[in-house]
Amino acid sequence: MKLIYIGNEYKYDTEAIMKLFLPDRHFEFEYGGGLPEIGTNCVRAPDEYAIMRKRVLREHILLYVIAGYGGKREKAVCRLPLSEEDYCSERLSRLLYEAMSRLTGQTSEWGILTGVRPVKQVRRLTALGMSRDEAIKELKAQYLVSDKKCRLACDTAAVQQPILDDLESRRGKAFALYISVPFCPSRCSYCSFISQAASGNSVKKMIPPYVDNLCREIVFTAEIMGRLGMAPDSVYIGGGTPTTLSAEQLARIMKTAAGSFDMSLVKEYTVEAGRPDTITPEKLKAILENGCTRLSVNPQTLNDDILRGIGRAHTAAQFFESFELARRVGFTSINTDVIAGLPDESPESFRATIDGLTALSPESITVHTLSIKRAARLGAGDEQRSNVMKSPAAEMVDYAAETLCAAGYRPYYMYRQKNMVDNLENIGYVKPGHESLYNIAIMEEVEPIIALGAAGSTKLIGRDGRMIRIFNYKYPADYNAGLELMLERKKEIEDFYAAEK
Ligand code: SF4
């Protein structure tokens, strides 16, 4: 499909709108030039196209969209005052949404909000002095968000607010610490992360030097943060599946962190024990004894056939055993992740997963919606991808919301990704008092993140909201070979905060 831009280059936002309606299409982009003649004598317009034009006139800005699809053509037009030029991209996106909606008969529950963080929009509106009702009205009018999603975003924002206030009280003194362990026992078919399957010898051999290097980076970075007078208030050891490592390796990493950083501000310490097939009593004890306060054990689904289909080498029974083991060892805050929209999962099967988890009563349940990424095995072919995208995920997500809220959970953080089935969202549901500080801090971008290990992405936030990122090598082999450069890059943290003083 051809997207033609005249007088503007608002490709990013408008392409995201087109993908809501035509997720499988490949788009070609054309910029500038004269206005194509679209009509009976048309020679330039292809069968499927969208022309997006911006004209700055003497008294106003004229925006219009002409879209052709399925043998039909739709037009949408608006005028903006010259003072509102900053809103042109948003308004053009809206016109495109309206035209495509009429052409396809489809709408999206999130309207033209295609970005990652809808809750940020709510916070922006309430910071302008709007009440909840006014914010909902604005989200519906400007962004065409459905009533249900407006309420969800506002409920989530309300649960977050006291935690954001608490984070604000430590601004300039605290940061979130992320430690990456990018190894897994095997690779899930939907995974697009760089995690390495530790089933082969070459990856197994990489792990001991990786742990050595990670410990060096921990000590080096802790010295920098100590000089800056900053300390972590949350720690997250994620991956991958950190429990792919041995109990001794996990204990060594955690002891090194505890012995290097000032841990006096730490309010939450999470370890992802994502795959039940990696969990042993020794590992859980090592994690708990070394300061972990929050554990994640993830079934994704309680349907064994689906688990096999997505390449997870564990059963639902193994998940229940691991969960009970974690309780016996002494974990009092456990998160469990599930995914709505997995291939071949029916609404009944998903409901059984939600009911099974609700009965188990973990402190939080995170409901993801499947997202199909290029780097994943799943959806690699067009036909398979198209089948996956037809999943009844919206029905599943609605069931999860109703059931979990009725059981005393409430939504506390939310984010969206590209290419999610049904353009839905990922939502963390939690029992009051167990909201993850780390998840809120990183999703709402209110606290610096110091990220260590392969694929770590450090994000520094200045007093005026200025942000910079410092990237580590993505793959463990590169990280092992290039640690010195990673350490050199970490010195930028000191430069950044020195400039703030
Ligand atoms: S457990 Fe997570 S990181 Fe590991 S392969 Fe599966 S989806 Fe990827």
Residues whose N, C-alpha, C, O or C-beta is under 5 A from the ligand:
A	BS01	SF4	C184 S186 R187 C188 C191 F193 S195 G239 G240 T241 G274
